[in-house]
Amino acid sequence: MFAVLKTGGKQYKVASGDVLRVEKLAANAGDKIQFNEILMVGSTVGTPLVEGAGVQAEVIDQIKGEKTINFVKRRRKHSSARKKGHRQQLTLVRIAEILEKGADKSGVMAAVSGAGVVAAPAAKPAAKKAAPKKDAKAEKPKAAPKAAKADAGDDLKNLSGVGPALEKKLHEAGVTTFAQIAAWTEADVTAMDEKLSFKGRIEREGWIEQAKELAKG
């Protein structure tokens, strides 16, 4: 059986045992991860995704792609030229299992390309049987306090030039905290620029320095 999965803005047709290179995932060699954006499993086509399907894989290693050269020359009165090399950071994975159903209950962490890996949603607990009705005159129990709202990460709109639209893009790429941005390397900045079409905004706006100060609180 084969599946078509989506990660890092690209689509891959895979089968159990296949080894492939995908955009960098924040995982270590030996980690088990799960791709949840499944466009097709066997003869089942998603609309756009196949509900409950997933592809589990094992991380083999973190590698780099072939070196590419970016050369820019501006013809102006004060002409300038810039030559920059780049090696895309990649993750080598081996496909372990293709799940047609139940991927949302597997408990395996979901792979997010770029800067983050998040845990897969936990399985829903079985519904409890209704308790026997008490006497209407009996004292009603006090309502349990509401659970504290889960931490949703930092407010990335505090960064220069980041509005709701850019914050949403960063969240979709797995970036939710200032600490993540503060830890970016030059390769991470280049990869994020290419992936989210920031066109040099990260360096131009000085996000990394801002994130370091904001992370200190």
N, C-alpha and C positions, 0 to 999 in steps of 0.2 A: 504494500500500500504506500502511496506517496501523498505528500501534502505541499501546498504552496503557502509559504509564510512571508511576512513582511517585517523587516527590521532595518533601521537606518535609512529609510526612504527607498529601499530596494526590495525586490521580490526574489525569492529563491524556491525552486522546486527541489524537494528533498525526500529521501527515503531513509529508513533505519540503517545505520552504519555509515552514512555519508559523512565526509569531512569537508567543512567549508569555512571560508574566511568572511567575517562580517565586520561592520564598523565596531569600534572599541566598546566593550561592555565592562562595567566596573565590577569585575569578578576575578577570582584567583584560579589558577590551574587546579583542576580537580573538583571545582564547584559544580553542582547540578543546577541548571537553570531551565526556565520554561518560556517559550515564545507563545504569546497568546493572540497575536494578530494573525489569524489563519484565514486565508482567502479561499482555500479549497482543500478538501480531504477526500481522496478517491474520486468518486463521481458527484460528491456533494459540493455545490458552489455556494459561497457565502453571499449575504446581502447587506453590507459588503463582506462581513466576517461570518464564519461558521460558529454559531453559538455553542459554547461548551467545549470547543475543540482546542487542542494545544499540541505543541511539539517540544518534547523534553530533550535536552542535550547536556553533554559534559564539556566543560571548558578544558581545552588541552594546553593552550599557552597564549600569552600576549605577544604579538609580533608587530612588525612594521612592513608596510608595502614598499614597492619600488619608488626610488627617488624621482620626483618631478621638479622641473625648473620653471619658475614663473619670472618672466622678464617684462618689465614695463618701461617704456621710454616716452617722455613727453616732449613734444616739439614746441618749445616756447622761446621767448627771448632769453630766459634763463633756463635752458634745457636741463633735464635731469633723467637719469636712468637708474633702475633698481632691478637687481637680480636676486631672487630668493629661492632656495631649495626647500622641498617639503617631502616628508615620508609619512604617509597616512598611518595612524595607529589602528591596528586591526586585532581581532580576537579569533583564534582558531578553535572551532568547536566540532565535536563529533555527535551526530544525531543518535539518540538512544531509543526513543519511543515516540510514536505518533498516537495521540489520543483523539478519538472521534467525539467522545463525551466525557464529562466529569473533570475537565482540566481545571475548572474554577474551584474544585474541592480537593485538588492534589496536595496543596500545602507547599509546593515547590516555588521558590522565589522566581518572579517574573523578570525577564531580561529587558532592560531599557538601554538602547544604544546611547552613547555619549557619556554623560556624567553620573548616571545612577542606576542602581538595581533596587527594585522594591519588592516586598513580599507579596506573593499571590494571595488573593482573598481567602480567608479561612472558610471552611465548610460551615454552613448554617446549622446550629444545633437543632435536634429533633424537637418538634412541638410538644410542649408539656400537656398532660391531661388536665382537663378543667377540675379545679378543686370543688368539693361539695359545697353547696350553698349554705351559708350560715343564716341564723335567725336575723330577720330584717332589723330587729331592735338592738342587735349586738353592735358594739362600738366598731365603727369602721377603722381599719388600720391606717396609720398615717402614710402618705405617699412617700416612696423612697426618693431620696435626693437624686436629681438628674446627674448622669455621668458627665464628668468634665469633658468639654469638647476637645477632640484630639488635636494635637499640635499640627497646624497646617504649614509650618515652616516660616521663614522670614518674609517680610513685606519687601519684595524685590523692587517695588516702585520707588523705593528710596534711592535707588541708583540713578545717576544722571541719564536722562533720555529714555528711561523705562516707563512705559505706560501700561495699561491693562492688556493691550494686545501683545506687547513684547513679553510681559510677565507670563502670559498664557503660553507663548512659544517656549519659554524657558522651562515652565512646569512640564510641558509635554515632552521635553528632552530630559526630564528627570532632575532638573536643577531647581531646588526649592530653598536653599539657604545661602547666606553670605559666605559661610565657611567653604562651601564647594567652589564658589567663584574665586575666593582668595587663594585657593590651592591650585588653580589652573596653571599649567605650564604653557610655554610658547606653542607647543604642538596642539595642546587642548584648545587654545585660542583660535588657531588656524582652522582646526576641525570644526569648532562651533560656528566660526564665521562662514565656512562653506555650507554647513548643514542648515543653518537658519538664515542664510543670506544677510548677515549683519554688515557686510562690506566695510570691515575695519572699525565698526562702531565700538567694539570692546576696548581697543587700544585708544581710539580717539577720545572716548568719554572717560577713560581711566577707571573702568569698573573694578579692576582687581585691587587697586589701591583703596578705592572707596569701600569695597567689600571687606578688606582687612580692618579698616577702622570701624565699620558697622558691626562686624563680628565680635569686636571687643565689648560691644554694648555701651 
